C-alpha cells in the first residue's frame, strides 16, 4: 500500500499514470462536457495521458521513444476509462 500521496516517482509507473489520469479527467470532465459532445471526452483522456507520459518520462526524445510514449498513453487511456467504467457501473448495465 502507499505510504505517501502522489509523488514524481509514483507518476513514473503505469498504475500511477492511470490513477493520475483518472483523477484529472474526473475532476475536469464536467468543464469539457459543457462545451463539447461526449465523443471528445475520449480524446481529452488521451491528451491528458499523453501529457503526463511526456512530463514524467525519462526525457528521451528519439523517434522510437516518442512512438512508445504514444502507445503507452493509449494503454493508460483505455485503463483509466475502463477503471472508471468498472467503478461507476459495476454490473455493466446500460443507461
C-alpha positions as CSV (number, residue, x, y, z in Angstrom):
1,X,0.0,0.0,0.0
2,X,1.1,3.6,-0.5
3,X,2.7,5.5,2.4
4,X,2.6,8.8,0.6
5,X,0.4,10.8,-1.7
6,X,1.3,11.1,-5.4
7,X,5.0,11.7,-5.9
8,X,7.0,12.1,-9.1
9,X,8.3,8.5,-8.5
10,X,4.7,7.3,-8.4
11,X,3.9,9.0,-11.7
12,X,6.7,7.1,-13.5
13,X,4.7,3.9,-13.0
14,X,1.9,2.6,-15.1
15,X,-0.5,2.5,-12.1
16,X,0.5,6.0,-11.1
17,X,-0.2,7.4,-14.5
18,X,-3.5,5.6,-14.8
19,X,-4.6,6.9,-11.3
20,X,-3.5,10.5,-12.1
21,X,-5.2,10.5,-15.5
22,X,-8.4,9.2,-14.0
23,X,-8.3,11.8,-11.2
24,X,-7.6,14.7,-13.5
25,X,-10.2,13.7,-16.0
26,X,-13.0,13.1,-13.5
27,X,-12.4,16.4,-11.8
28,X,-12.3,18.4,-15.1
29,X,-14.7,16.3,-17.3
30,X,-17.8,18.5,-16.5
31,X,-16.0,21.5,-17.9
32,X,-15.2,19.6,-21.2
33,X,-18.7,18.2,-21.5
34,X,-20.2,21.6,-21.0
35,X,-18.8,22.7,-24.4
36,X,-18.1,19.5,-26.4
37,X,-20.0,16.3,-27.1
38,X,-19.3,13.1,-25.2
39,X,-17.1,11.8,-28.0
40,X,-14.4,14.4,-27.2
41,X,-14.0,13.1,-23.7
42,X,-12.0,10.1,-25.0
43,X,-9.7,12.4,-26.9
44,X,-9.4,14.5,-23.8
45,X,-8.4,11.5,-21.7
46,X,-5.8,10.6,-24.3
47,X,-4.4,14.1,-24.3
48,X,-4.1,14.1,-20.5
49,X,-2.4,10.6,-20.6
50,X,0.0,11.7,-23.3
51,X,0.9,14.9,-21.5
52,X,1.6,13.1,-18.2
53,X,3.6,10.4,-20.1
54,X,5.8,13.1,-21.7
55,X,6.2,15.1,-18.4
56,X,7.1,12.2,-16.2
57,X,9.2,10.1,-18.6
58,X,13.0,9.9,-18.7
59,X,13.4,12.7,-21.2
60,X,14.5,10.6,-24.2
61,X,13.0,12.1,-27.4
62,X,14.0,9.7,-30.2
63,X,11.5,8.5,-32.8
64,X,11.3,5.2,-31.0
65,X,10.7,6.7,-27.6
66,X,8.1,9.1,-28.9
67,X,6.2,6.2,-30.6
68,X,6.4,4.2,-27.4
69,X,5.1,7.2,-25.4
70,X,2.1,7.4,-27.7
71,X,1.4,3.7,-27.4
72,X,1.8,3.9,-23.6
73,X,-0.6,6.8,-23.5
74,X,-3.2,4.7,-25.4
75,X,-2.8,1.9,-22.8
76,X,-3.1,4.4,-20.0
77,X,-6.2,5.9,-21.6
78,X,-8.0,2.6,-22.0
79,X,-7.1,1.6,-18.5
80,X,-8.2,4.9,-17.0
81,X,-11.5,4.8,-18.9
82,X,-12.1,1.1,-18.1
83,X,-11.3,1.6,-14.5
84,X,-13.9,4.4,-14.2
85,X,-16.5,2.3,-16.1
86,X,-15.9,-0.6,-13.8
87,X,-16.4,1.6,-10.7
88,X,-19.3,3.7,-11.9
89,X,-21.2,0.8,-13.5
90,X,-20.1,-2.5,-11.8
91,X,-22.9,-4.6,-13.2
92,X,-22.4,-3.3,-16.7
93,X,-25.9,-2.0,-17.1
94,X,-26.6,0.3,-20.0
95,X,-28.4,3.5,-19.0
